[in-house]
Amino acid sequence: MNFLAHLYLSGDNEDIITGNFIADHVKGNGINKFSEPIRKGILLHREIDHFTDSHPQFILSKNRLVPNYRKYAGVIVDMYYDHFLSAFWQDYSDEPIAKFTRRMYKILLKRFLILPPKTKRILPFMAKDNWLVGYGKPEGLGRALSGMAYRTPFDSGMENAVNDLLNDYAVYKKEFESFFPEIKEFVRRQKVDLL
């Protein structure tokens, strides 16, 4: 799961939203710099990632990409799944995606001073160009994957991964549709325990 899915799964609690969004940029003891409610969001993010990485549908999607993208295959599937959530948003939410993303950016930007440095660097660009809505179009997903490829220390080839999605679109979509209700139920249970 990437940014859009993590925000979607956070619900309406602003601390959970913030922690879930920044979690990939918080390493080790860095979690202790944040309030307990935000730490809960970080922990929820980690539980979501663990559930996702071990889910049979996600593994099917990932294994199809491993020959070409090796260790980056899972990252690419995270992006594919955000693509499907963005592209078919109306199937998962009554709130229009443009309104949802504006609300998320507003929540995060008002907490800008407490965000980790890496989050501070990307959030203004993400909000300005509305990456989360852009993920729903192949060209927007392609730009995001190309940007990620540019930042990897090794030649990842991720800039080509949108073609793999388009070539097997129905297969990846079916795997996402099988996976997503299960992650929603998992998160519902996790939030009961956390909150």
PyMOL commands that set and color helices and strands:
alter all, ss='L'
color gray80, all
select helices_A, chain A and resi 3-10+14-25+28-33+36-53+56-87+89-91+97-109+112-114+117-129+131-134+138-151+158-167+169-194
alter helices_A, ss='H'
color red, helices_A
deselect
rebuild
show_as cartoon
